[in-house]
Amino acid sequence: MTPHIKRLATAFAISAVMVALAGCQKPEGPAQKAGKAIDQGAAKAGQAIQNAGNSIQKTAKGNP
C-alpha cells in the first residue's frame, strides 16, 4: 500500500469508529438535565457575584 492509501484507510477507520460511538450515546435523563440546570444557575450566580464585586471596587475608588 502507498502511504496515501494508508492515510485514507486510517482516516476512514477513525471516522467509522466515531460514527459508531456517536450512535451508542444514550439520551440525557432527568438527573443529567437537572445537573446541567444547576451548573448553569451556579455559573450565572458566580457572574453576578463577580459583577457586584467589581461594582463595589469601582465605588470604593470613587468611580461610580
CHARMM internal coordinates of N, CA and C (Angstrom, degrees):
IC EDIT
DIST 1 N 1 CA 1.4555
DIST 1 CA 1 C 1.5255
ANGL 1 N 1 CA 1 C 109.45
DIST 1 C 2 N 1.2965
ANGL 1 CA 1 C 2 N 114.58
DIHE 1 N 1 CA 1 C 2 N 145.00
DIST 2 N 2 CA 1.4568
ANGL 1 C 2 N 2 CA 118.65
DIHE 1 CA 1 C 2 N 2 CA 176.92
DIST 2 CA 2 C 1.5253
ANGL 2 N 2 CA 2 C 108.47
DIHE 1 C 2 N 2 CA 2 C -82.61
DIST 2 C 3 N 1.3198
ANGL 2 CA 2 C 3 N 116.78
DIHE 2 N 2 CA 2 C 3 N 158.66
DIST 3 N 3 CA 1.4688
ANGL 2 C 3 N 3 CA 119.54
DIHE 2 CA 2 C 3 N 3 CA -179.82
DIST 3 CA 3 C 1.5327
ANGL 3 N 3 CA 3 C 112.32
DIHE 2 C 3 N 3 CA 3 C -58.77
DIST 3 C 4 N 1.3239
ANGL 3 CA 3 C 4 N 116.17
DIHE 3 N 3 CA 3 C 4 N -33.99
DIST 4 N 4 CA 1.4691
ANGL 3 C 4 N 4 CA 119.67
DIHE 3 CA 3 C 4 N 4 CA -179.86
DIST 4 CA 4 C 1.5322
ANGL 4 N 4 CA 4 C 110.91
DIHE 3 C 4 N 4 CA 4 C -64.99
DIST 4 C 5 N 1.3029
ANGL 4 CA 4 C 5 N 116.64
DIHE 4 N 4 CA 4 C 5 N -42.87
DIST 5 N 5 CA 1.4667
ANGL 4 C 5 N 5 CA 120.79
DIHE 4 CA 4 C 5 N 5 CA 179.93
DIST 5 CA 5 C 1.5268
ANGL 5 N 5 CA 5 C 110.48
DIHE 4 C 5 N 5 CA 5 C -68.17
DIST 5 C 6 N 1.3345
ANGL 5 CA 5 C 6 N 117.09
DIHE 5 N 5 CA 5 C 6 N -37.04
DIST 6 N 6 CA 1.4679
ANGL 5 C 6 N 6 CA 120.38
DIHE 5 CA 5 C 6 N 6 CA 177.94
DIST 6 CA 6 C 1.5258
ANGL 6 N 6 CA 6 C 110.37
DIHE 5 C 6 N 6 CA 6 C -62.98
DIST 6 C 7 N 1.3236
ANGL 6 CA 6 C 7 N 116.49
DIHE 6 N 6 CA 6 C 7 N -43.03
DIST 7 N 7 CA 1.4683
ANGL 6 C 7 N 7 CA 120.06
DIHE 6 CA 6 C 7 N 7 CA 179.36
DIST 7 CA 7 C 1.5219
ANGL 7 N 7 CA 7 C 110.66
DIHE 6 C 7 N 7 CA 7 C -64.17
DIST 7 C 8 N 1.3101
ANGL 7 CA 7 C 8 N 115.84
DIHE 7 N 7 CA 7 C 8 N -42.58
DIST 8 N 8 CA 1.4565
ANGL 7 C 8 N 8 CA 120.27
DIHE 7 CA 7 C 8 N 8 CA 179.46
DIST 8 CA 8 C 1.5294
ANGL 8 N 8 CA 8 C 111.03
DIHE 7 C 8 N 8 CA 8 C -63.47
DIST 8 C 9 N 1.3232
ANGL 8 CA 8 C 9 N 116.89
DIHE 8 N 8 CA 8 C 9 N -42.47
DIST 9 N 9 CA 1.4618
ANGL 8 C 9 N 9 CA 121.14
DIHE 8 CA 8 C 9 N 9 CA 178.81
DIST 9 CA 9 C 1.5254
ANGL 9 N 9 CA 9 C 110.93
DIHE 8 C 9 N 9 CA 9 C -65.02
DIST 9 C 10 N 1.3295
ANGL 9 CA 9 C 10 N 116.68
DIHE 9 N 9 CA 9 C 10 N -40.22
DIST 10 N 10 CA 1.4608
ANGL 9 C 10 N 10 CA 120.92
DIHE 9 CA 9 C 10 N 10 CA 178.34
DIST 10 CA 10 C 1.5255
ANGL 10 N 10 CA 10 C 110.56
DIHE 9 C 10 N 10 CA 10 C -64.36
DIST 10 C 11 N 1.3300
ANGL 10 CA 10 C 11 N 116.85
DIHE 10 N 10 CA 10 C 11 N -45.05
DIST 11 N 11 CA 1.4603
ANGL 10 C 11 N 11 CA 120.77
DIHE 10 CA 10 C 11 N 11 CA 179.25
DIST 11 CA 11 C 1.5266
ANGL 11 N 11 CA 11 C 110.66
DIHE 10 C 11 N 11 CA 11 C -61.82
DIST 11 C 12 N 1.3177
ANGL 11 CA 11 C 12 N 116.98
DIHE 11 N 11 CA 11 C 12 N -40.80
DIST 12 N 12 CA 1.4603
ANGL 11 C 12 N 12 CA 120.86
DIHE 11 CA 11 C 12 N 12 CA 178.70
DIST 12 CA 12 C 1.5247
ANGL 12 N 12 CA 12 C 110.83
DIHE 11 C 12 N 12 CA 12 C -64.59
DIST 12 C 13 N 1.3242
ANGL 12 CA 12 C 13 N 117.08
DIHE 12 N 12 CA 12 C 13 N -42.31
DIST 13 N 13 CA 1.4645
ANGL 12 C 13 N 13 CA 121.04
DIHE 12 CA 12 C 13 N 13 CA -179.68
DIST 13 CA 13 C 1.5275
ANGL 13 N 13 CA 13 C 110.87
DIHE 12 C 13 N 13 CA 13 C -64.10
DIST 13 C 14 N 1.3172
ANGL 13 CA 13 C 14 N 116.48
DIHE 13 N 13 CA 13 C 14 N -43.02
DIST 14 N 14 CA 1.4653
ANGL 13 C 14 N 14 CA 120.29
DIHE 13 CA 13 C 14 N 14 CA 179.21
DIST 14 CA 14 C 1.5235
ANGL 14 N 14 CA 14 C 110.10
DIHE 13 C 14 N 14 CA 14 C -63.90
DIST 14 C 15 N 1.3211
ANGL 14 CA 14 C 15 N 116.54
DIHE 14 N 14 CA 14 C 15 N -42.48
DIST 15 N 15 CA 1.4677
ANGL 14 C 15 N 15 CA 120.38
DIHE 14 CA 14 C 15 N 15 CA 178.67
DIST 15 CA 15 C 1.5217
ANGL 15 N 15 CA 15 C 111.27
DIHE 14 C 15 N 15 CA 15 C -61.91
DIST 15 C 16 N 1.3243
ANGL 15 CA 15 C 16 N 116.88
DIHE 15 N 15 CA 15 C 16 N -41.79
DIST 16 N 16 CA 1.4635
ANGL 15 C 16 N 16 CA 120.70
DIHE 15 CA 15 C 16 N 16 CA 179.85
DIST 16 CA 16 C 1.5247
ANGL 16 N 16 CA 16 C 111.12
DIHE 15 C 16 N 16 CA 16 C -63.39
DIST 16 C 17 N 1.3233
ANGL 16 CA 16 C 17 N 117.16
DIHE 16 N 16 CA 16 C 17 N -41.06
DIST 17 N 17 CA 1.4673
ANGL 16 C 17 N 17 CA 120.97
DIHE 16 CA 16 C 17 N 17 CA 179.01
DIST 17 CA 17 C 1.5278
ANGL 17 N 17 CA 17 C 110.23
DIHE 16 C 17 N 17 CA 17 C -65.27
DIST 17 C 18 N 1.3246
ANGL 17 CA 17 C 18 N 117.24
DIHE 17 N 17 CA 17 C 18 N -42.39
DIST 18 N 18 CA 1.4645
ANGL 17 C 18 N 18 CA 120.34
DIHE 17 CA 17 C 18 N 18 CA -179.44
DIST 18 CA 18 C 1.5287
ANGL 18 N 18 CA 18 C 111.35
DIHE 17 C 18 N 18 CA 18 C -64.62
DIST 18 C 19 N 1.3155
ANGL 18 CA 18 C 19 N 117.31
DIHE 18 N 18 CA 18 C 19 N -40.08
DIST 19 N 19 CA 1.4654
ANGL 18 C 19 N 19 CA 120.65
DIHE 18 CA 18 C 19 N 19 CA 177.92
DIST 19 CA 19 C 1.5254
ANGL 19 N 19 CA 19 C 110.00
DIHE 18 C 19 N 19 CA 19 C -64.80
DIST 19 C 20 N 1.3185
ANGL 19 CA 19 C 20 N 116.69
DIHE 19 N 19 CA 19 C 20 N -41.12
DIST 20 N 20 CA 1.4645
ANGL 19 C 20 N 20 CA 120.54
DIHE 19 CA 19 C 20 N 20 CA 179.67
DIST 20 CA 20 C 1.5236
ANGL 20 N 20 CA 20 C 110.88
DIHE 19 C 20 N 20 CA 20 C -64.39
DIST 20 C 21 N 1.3183
ANGL 20 CA 20 C 21 N 117.26
DIHE 20 N 20 CA 20 C 21 N -42.11
DIST 21 N 21 CA 1.4614
ANGL 20 C 21 N 21 CA 120.33
DIHE 20 CA 20 C 21 N 21 CA 179.93
DIST 21 CA 21 C 1.5226
ANGL 21 N 21 CA 21 C 111.47
DIHE 20 C 21 N 21 CA 21 C -68.61
DIST 21 C 22 N 1.3103
ANGL 21 CA 21 C 22 N 117.35
DIHE 21 N 21 CA 21 C 22 N -36.53
DIST 22 N 22 CA 1.4637
ANGL 21 C 22 N 22 CA 120.25
DIHE 21 CA 21 C 22 N 22 CA 178.77
DIST 22 CA 22 C 1.5278
ANGL 22 N 22 CA 22 C 110.47
DIHE 21 C 22 N 22 CA 22 C -64.28
DIST 22 C 23 N 1.3083
ANGL 22 CA 22 C 23 N 117.64
DIHE 22 N 22 CA 22 C 23 N -33.83
DIST 23 N 23 CA 1.4563
ANGL 22 C 23 N 23 CA 121.18
DIHE 22 CA 22 C 23 N 23 CA 179.02
DIST 23 CA 23 C 1.5145
ANGL 23 N 23 CA 23 C 113.09
DIHE 22 C 23 N 23 CA 23 C -72.50
DIST 23 C 24 N 1.3225
ANGL 23 CA 23 C 24 N 117.44
DIHE 23 N 23 CA 23 C 24 N -20.53
DIST 24 N 24 CA 1.4640
ANGL 23 C 24 N 24 CA 121.68
DIHE 23 CA 23 C 24 N 24 CA -178.13
DIST 24 CA 24 C 1.5213
ANGL 24 N 24 CA 24 C 112.79
DIHE 23 C 24 N 24 CA 24 C -85.82
DIST 24 C 25 N 1.3141
ANGL 24 CA 24 C 25 N 117.72
DIHE 24 N 24 CA 24 C 25 N -11.40
DIST 25 N 25 CA 1.4531
ANGL 24 C 25 N 25 CA 120.49
DIHE 24 CA 24 C 25 N 25 CA -175.17
DIST 25 CA 25 C 1.5241
ANGL 25 N 25 CA 25 C 110.14
DIHE 24 C 25 N 25 CA 25 C -69.39
DIST 25 C 26 N 1.3246
ANGL 25 CA 25 C 26 N 115.48
DIHE 25 N 25 CA 25 C 26 N 131.74
DIST 26 N 26 CA 1.4584
ANGL 25 C 26 N 26 CA 121.48
DIHE 25 CA 25 C 26 N 26 CA -179.67
DIST 26 CA 26 C 1.5275
ANGL 26 N 26 CA 26 C 109.28
DIHE 25 C 26 N 26 CA 26 C -80.83
DIST 26 C 27 N 1.3257
ANGL 26 CA 26 C 27 N 117.45
DIHE 26 N 26 CA 26 C 27 N 150.35
DIST 27 N 27 CA 1.4628
ANGL 26 C 27 N 27 CA 119.72
DIHE 26 CA 26 C 27 N 27 CA 175.03
DIST 27 CA 27 C 1.5292
ANGL 27 N 27 CA 27 C 109.85
DIHE 26 C 27 N 27 CA 27 C -68.39
DIST 27 C 28 N 1.3203
ANGL 27 CA 27 C 28 N 115.28
DIHE 27 N 27 CA 27 C 28 N 156.43
DIST 28 N 28 CA 1.4627
ANGL 27 C 28 N 28 CA 119.83
DIHE 27 CA 27 C 28 N 28 CA -179.09
DIST 28 CA 28 C 1.5218
ANGL 28 N 28 CA 28 C 110.93
DIHE 27 C 28 N 28 CA 28 C -66.36
DIST 28 C 29 N 1.3093
ANGL 28 CA 28 C 29 N 114.64
DIHE 28 N 28 CA 28 C 29 N 140.12
DIST 29 N 29 CA 1.4529
ANGL 28 C 29 N 29 CA 120.42
DIHE 28 CA 28 C 29 N 29 CA 175.78
DIST 29 CA 29 C 1.5177
ANGL 29 N 29 CA 29 C 110.27
DIHE 28 C 29 N 29 CA 29 C -93.62
DIST 29 C 30 N 1.3278
ANGL 29 CA 29 C 30 N 117.36
DIHE 29 N 29 CA 29 C 30 N 178.35
DIST 30 N 30 CA 1.4601
ANGL 29 C 30 N 30 CA 120.59
DIHE 29 CA 29 C 30 N 30 CA -178.18
DIST 30 CA 30 C 1.5276
ANGL 30 N 30 CA 30 C 113.07
DIHE 29 C 30 N 30 CA 30 C -63.60
DIST 30 C 31 N 1.3239
ANGL 30 CA 30 C 31 N 117.53
DIHE 30 N 30 CA 30 C 31 N -34.31
DIST 31 N 31 CA 1.4662
ANGL 30 C 31 N 31 CA 119.89
DIHE 30 CA 30 C 31 N 31 CA 179.82
DIST 31 CA 31 C 1.5278
ANGL 31 N 31 CA 31 C 110.74
DIHE 30 C 31 N 31 CA 31 C -67.90
DIST 31 C 32 N 1.3246
ANGL 31 CA 31 C 32 N 116.80
DIHE 31 N 31 CA 31 C 32 N -39.55
DIST 32 N 32 CA 1.4635
ANGL 31 C 32 N 32 CA 119.86
DIHE 31 CA 31 C 32 N 32 CA 178.60
DIST 32 CA 32 C 1.5236
ANGL 32 N 32 CA 32 C 110.71
DIHE 31 C 32 N 32 CA 32 C -66.51
DIST 32 C 33 N 1.3252
ANGL 32 CA 32 C 33 N 116.73
DIHE 32 N 32 CA 32 C 33 N -40.32
DIST 33 N 33 CA 1.4616
ANGL 32 C 33 N 33 CA 120.44
DIHE 32 CA 32 C 33 N 33 CA 178.24
DIST 33 CA 33 C 1.5266
ANGL 33 N 33 CA 33 C 110.58
DIHE 32 C 33 N 33 CA 33 C -64.22
DIST 33 C 34 N 1.3311
ANGL 33 CA 33 C 34 N 116.85
DIHE 33 N 33 CA 33 C 34 N -41.83
DIST 34 N 34 CA 1.4621
ANGL 33 C 34 N 34 CA 120.98
DIHE 33 CA 33 C 34 N 34 CA 178.67
DIST 34 CA 34 C 1.5221
ANGL 34 N 34 CA 34 C 110.28
DIHE 33 C 34 N 34 CA 34 C -64.76
DIST 34 C 35 N 1.3235
ANGL 34 CA 34 C 35 N 116.66
DIHE 34 N 34 CA 34 C 35 N -40.48
DIST 35 N 35 CA 1.4604
ANGL 34 C 35 N 35 CA 120.58
DIHE 34 CA 34 C 35 N 35 CA 178.38
DIST 35 CA 35 C 1.5155
ANGL 35 N 35 CA 35 C 111.97
DIHE 34 C 35 N 35 CA 35 C -62.15
DIST 35 C 36 N 1.3243
ANGL 35 CA 35 C 36 N 116.58
DIHE 35 N 35 CA 35 C 36 N -41.01
DIST 36 N 36 CA 1.4668
ANGL 35 C 36 N 36 CA 119.89
DIHE 35 CA 35 C 36 N 36 CA 177.80
DIST 36 CA 36 C 1.5232
ANGL 36 N 36 CA 36 C 110.77
DIHE 35 C 36 N 36 CA 36 C -64.71
DIST 36 C 37 N 1.3295
ANGL 36 CA 36 C 37 N 116.55
DIHE 36 N 36 CA 36 C 37 N -40.23
DIST 37 N 37 CA 1.4605
ANGL 36 C 37 N 37 CA 120.35
DIHE 36 CA 36 C 37 N 37 CA 179.15
DIST 37 CA 37 C 1.5278
ANGL 37 N 37 CA 37 C 110.43
DIHE 36 C 37 N 37 CA 37 C -63.98
DIST 37 C 38 N 1.3180
ANGL 37 CA 37 C 38 N 116.74
DIHE 37 N 37 CA 37 C 38 N -40.12
DIST 38 N 38 CA 1.4684
ANGL 37 C 38 N 38 CA 120.93
DIHE 37 CA 37 C 38 N 38 CA 178.01
DIST 38 CA 38 C 1.5224
ANGL 38 N 38 CA 38 C 110.07
DIHE 37 C 38 N 38 CA 38 C -64.87
DIST 38 C 39 N 1.3226
ANGL 38 CA 38 C 39 N 116.95
DIHE 38 N 38 CA 38 C 39 N -43.52
DIST 39 N 39 CA 1.4619
ANGL 38 C 39 N 39 CA 120.80
DIHE 38 CA 38 C 39 N 39 CA 178.75
DIST 39 CA 39 C 1.5263
ANGL 39 N 39 CA 39 C 111.23
DIHE 38 C 39 N 39 CA 39 C -60.76
DIST 39 C 40 N 1.3263
ANGL 39 CA 39 C 40 N 116.61
DIHE 39 N 39 CA 39 C 40 N -43.44
DIST 40 N 40 CA 1.4611
ANGL 39 C 40 N 40 CA 120.21
DIHE 39 CA 39 C 40 N 40 CA 179.60
DIST 40 CA 40 C 1.5246
ANGL 40 N 40 CA 40 C 110.98
DIHE 39 C 40 N 40 CA 40 C -65.38
DIST 40 C 41 N 1.3270
ANGL 40 CA 40 C 41 N 116.53
DIHE 40 N 40 CA 40 C 41 N -40.37
DIST 41 N 41 CA 1.4582
ANGL 40 C 41 N 41 CA 120.42
DIHE 40 CA 40 C 41 N 41 CA 177.84
DIST 41 CA 41 C 1.5210
ANGL 41 N 41 CA 41 C 112.03
DIHE 40 C 41 N 41 CA 41 C -63.94
DIST 41 C 42 N 1.3245
ANGL 41 CA 41 C 42 N 116.44
DIHE 41 N 41 CA 41 C 42 N -41.02
DIST 42 N 42 CA 1.4632
ANGL 41 C 42 N 42 CA 120.48
DIHE 41 CA 41 C 42 N 42 CA 178.54
DIST 42 CA 42 C 1.5234
ANGL 42 N 42 CA 42 C 110.66
DIHE 41 C 42 N 42 CA 42 C -65.73
DIST 42 C 43 N 1.3161
ANGL 42 CA 42 C 43 N 117.04
DIHE 42 N 42 CA 42 C 43 N -38.54
DIST 43 N 43 CA 1.4679
ANGL 42 C 43 N 43 CA 120.43
DIHE 42 CA 42 C 43 N 43 CA 178.59
DIST 43 CA 43 C 1.5245
ANGL 43 N 43 CA 43 C 110.72
DIHE 42 C 43 N 43 CA 43 C -65.15
DIST 43 C 44 N 1.3361
ANGL 43 CA 43 C 44 N 116.90
DIHE 43 N 43 CA 43 C 44 N -41.52
DIST 44 N 44 CA 1.4662
ANGL 43 C 44 N 44 CA 120.44
DIHE 43 CA 43 C 44 N 44 CA 178.52
DIST 44 CA 44 C 1.5281
ANGL 44 N 44 CA 44 C 110.70
DIHE 43 C 44 N 44 CA 44 C -65.39
DIST 44 C 45 N 1.3366
ANGL 44 CA 44 C 45 N 116.53
DIHE 44 N 44 CA 44 C 45 N -41.33
DIST 45 N 45 CA 1.4640
ANGL 44 C 45 N 45 CA 120.27
DIHE 44 CA 44 C 45 N 45 CA 178.83
DIST 45 CA 45 C 1.5231
ANGL 45 N 45 CA 45 C 110.39
DIHE 44 C 45 N 45 CA 45 C -63.96
DIST 45 C 46 N 1.3198
ANGL 45 CA 45 C 46 N 116.66
DIHE 45 N 45 CA 45 C 46 N -41.48
DIST 46 N 46 CA 1.4625
ANGL 45 C 46 N 46 CA 120.47
DIHE 45 CA 45 C 46 N 46 CA 178.17
DIST 46 CA 46 C 1.5142
ANGL 46 N 46 CA 46 C 111.79
DIHE 45 C 46 N 46 CA 46 C -62.08
DIST 46 C 47 N 1.3266
ANGL 46 CA 46 C 47 N 116.72
DIHE 46 N 46 CA 46 C 47 N -40.63
DIST 47 N 47 CA 1.4634
ANGL 46 C 47 N 47 CA 120.43
DIHE 46 CA 46 C 47 N 47 CA 178.27
DIST 47 CA 47 C 1.5227
ANGL 47 N 47 CA 47 C 110.67
DIHE 46 C 47 N 47 CA 47 C -66.20
DIST 47 C 48 N 1.3315
ANGL 47 CA 47 C 48 N 117.27
DIHE 47 N 47 CA 47 C 48 N -39.46
DIST 48 N 48 CA 1.4598
ANGL 47 C 48 N 48 CA 120.91
DIHE 47 CA 47 C 48 N 48 CA 178.41
DIST 48 CA 48 C 1.5275
ANGL 48 N 48 CA 48 C 110.71
DIHE 47 C 48 N 48 CA 48 C -64.24
DIST 48 C 49 N 1.3151
ANGL 48 CA 48 C 49 N 117.11
DIHE 48 N 48 CA 48 C 49 N -39.88
DIST 49 N 49 CA 1.4679
ANGL 48 C 49 N 49 CA 121.11
DIHE 48 CA 48 C 49 N 49 CA 177.64
DIST 49 CA 49 C 1.5224
ANGL 49 N 49 CA 49 C 110.08
DIHE 48 C 49 N 49 CA 49 C -65.10
DIST 49 C 50 N 1.3235
ANGL 49 CA 49 C 50 N 116.52
DIHE 49 N 49 CA 49 C 50 N -41.83
DIST 50 N 50 CA 1.4690
ANGL 49 C 50 N 50 CA 120.82
DIHE 49 CA 49 C 50 N 50 CA 178.29
DIST 50 CA 50 C 1.5285
ANGL 50 N 50 CA 50 C 110.14
DIHE 49 C 50 N 50 CA 50 C -61.69
DIST 50 C 51 N 1.3277
ANGL 50 CA 50 C 51 N 116.55
DIHE 50 N 50 CA 50 C 51 N -44.60
DIST 51 N 51 CA 1.4631
ANGL 50 C 51 N 51 CA 120.32
DIHE 50 CA 50 C 51 N 51 CA 179.26
DIST 51 CA 51 C 1.5258
ANGL 51 N 51 CA 51 C 111.26
DIHE 50 C 51 N 51 CA 51 C -63.16
DIST 51 C 52 N 1.3291
ANGL 51 CA 51 C 52 N 117.20
DIHE 51 N 51 CA 51 C 52 N -40.85
DIST 52 N 52 CA 1.4600
ANGL 51 C 52 N 52 CA 120.92
DIHE 51 CA 51 C 52 N 52 CA 178.40
DIST 52 CA 52 C 1.5247
ANGL 52 N 52 CA 52 C 110.54
DIHE 51 C 52 N 52 CA 52 C -63.71
DIST 52 C 53 N 1.3209
ANGL 52 CA 52 C 53 N 116.86
DIHE 52 N 52 CA 52 C 53 N -41.77
DIST 53 N 53 CA 1.4622
ANGL 52 C 53 N 53 CA 120.49
DIHE 52 CA 52 C 53 N 53 CA 177.90
DIST 53 CA 53 C 1.5163
ANGL 53 N 53 CA 53 C 111.85
DIHE 52 C 53 N 53 CA 53 C -62.46
DIST 53 C 54 N 1.3199
ANGL 53 CA 53 C 54 N 116.88
DIHE 53 N 53 CA 53 C 54 N -41.56
DIST 54 N 54 CA 1.4640
ANGL 53 C 54 N 54 CA 120.65
DIHE 53 CA 53 C 54 N 54 CA 177.80
DIST 54 CA 54 C 1.5219
ANGL 54 N 54 CA 54 C 111.10
DIHE 53 C 54 N 54 CA 54 C -63.90
DIST 54 C 55 N 1.3353
ANGL 54 CA 54 C 55 N 116.24
DIHE 54 N 54 CA 54 C 55 N -39.96
DIST 55 N 55 CA 1.4573
ANGL 54 C 55 N 55 CA 120.80
DIHE 54 CA 54 C 55 N 55 CA 178.85
DIST 55 CA 55 C 1.5265
ANGL 55 N 55 CA 55 C 110.91
DIHE 54 C 55 N 55 CA 55 C -64.41
DIST 55 C 56 N 1.3149
ANGL 55 CA 55 C 56 N 116.47
DIHE 55 N 55 CA 55 C 56 N -41.55
DIST 56 N 56 CA 1.4700
ANGL 55 C 56 N 56 CA 120.94
DIHE 55 CA 55 C 56 N 56 CA 178.51
DIST 56 CA 56 C 1.5226
ANGL 56 N 56 CA 56 C 110.25
DIHE 55 C 56 N 56 CA 56 C -63.32
DIST 56 C 57 N 1.3192
ANGL 56 CA 56 C 57 N 117.11
DIHE 56 N 56 CA 56 C 57 N -42.19
DIST 57 N 57 CA 1.4628
ANGL 56 C 57 N 57 CA 120.35
DIHE 56 CA 56 C 57 N 57 CA 179.24
DIST 57 CA 57 C 1.5261
ANGL 57 N 57 CA 57 C 111.36
DIHE 56 C 57 N 57 CA 57 C -64.26
DIST 57 C 58 N 1.3299
ANGL 57 CA 57 C 58 N 117.35
DIHE 57 N 57 CA 57 C 58 N -41.49
DIST 58 N 58 CA 1.4630
ANGL 57 C 58 N 58 CA 120.51
DIHE 57 CA 57 C 58 N 58 CA 178.66
DIST 58 CA 58 C 1.5217
ANGL 58 N 58 CA 58 C 110.54
DIHE 57 C 58 N 58 CA 58 C -63.10
DIST 58 C 59 N 1.3413
ANGL 58 CA 58 C 59 N 116.46
DIHE 58 N 58 CA 58 C 59 N -42.83
DIST 59 N 59 CA 1.4568
ANGL 58 C 59 N 59 CA 120.86
DIHE 58 CA 58 C 59 N 59 CA -179.70
DIST 59 CA 59 C 1.5232
ANGL 59 N 59 CA 59 C 110.49
DIHE 58 C 59 N 59 CA 59 C -65.53
DIST 59 C 60 N 1.3219
ANGL 59 CA 59 C 60 N 117.37
DIHE 59 N 59 CA 59 C 60 N -39.85
DIST 60 N 60 CA 1.4604
ANGL 59 C 60 N 60 CA 121.38
DIHE 59 CA 59 C 60 N 60 CA 179.96
DIST 60 CA 60 C 1.5278
ANGL 60 N 60 CA 60 C 111.12
DIHE 59 C 60 N 60 CA 60 C -65.29
DIST 60 C 61 N 1.3281
ANGL 60 CA 60 C 61 N 117.09
DIHE 60 N 60 CA 60 C 61 N -31.21
DIST 61 N 61 CA 1.4675
ANGL 60 C 61 N 61 CA 121.02
DIHE 60 CA 60 C 61 N 61 CA 179.13
DIST 61 CA 61 C 1.5254
ANGL 61 N 61 CA 61 C 111.73
DIHE 60 C 61 N 61 CA 61 C -83.23
DIST 61 C 62 N 1.3303
ANGL 61 CA 61 C 62 N 117.09
DIHE 61 N 61 CA 61 C 62 N -7.15
DIST 62 N 62 CA 1.4536
ANGL 61 C 62 N 62 CA 120.65
DIHE 61 CA 61 C 62 N 62 CA 179.99
DIST 62 CA 62 C 1.5104
ANGL 62 N 62 CA 62 C 113.26
DIHE 61 C 62 N 62 CA 62 C 89.63
DIST 62 C 63 N 1.3151
ANGL 62 CA 62 C 63 N 117.83
DIHE 62 N 62 CA 62 C 63 N 18.13
DIST 63 N 63 CA 1.4645
ANGL 62 C 63 N 63 CA 122.48
DIHE 62 CA 62 C 63 N 63 CA 178.21
DIST 63 CA 63 C 1.5241
ANGL 63 N 63 CA 63 C 109.45
DIHE 62 C 63 N 63 CA 63 C -115.50
DIST 63 C 64 N 1.3339
ANGL 63 CA 63 C 64 N 118.02
DIHE 63 N 63 CA 63 C 64 N 83.78
DIST 64 N 64 CA 1.4732
ANGL 63 C 64 N 64 CA 119.35
DIHE 63 CA 63 C 64 N 64 CA -176.29
DIST 64 CA 64 C 1.5086
ANGL 64 N 64 CA 64 C 114.13
DIHE 63 C 64 N 64 CA 64 C -66.36
END
COOR INIT
IC SEED 1 N 1 CA 1 C
IC BUILD
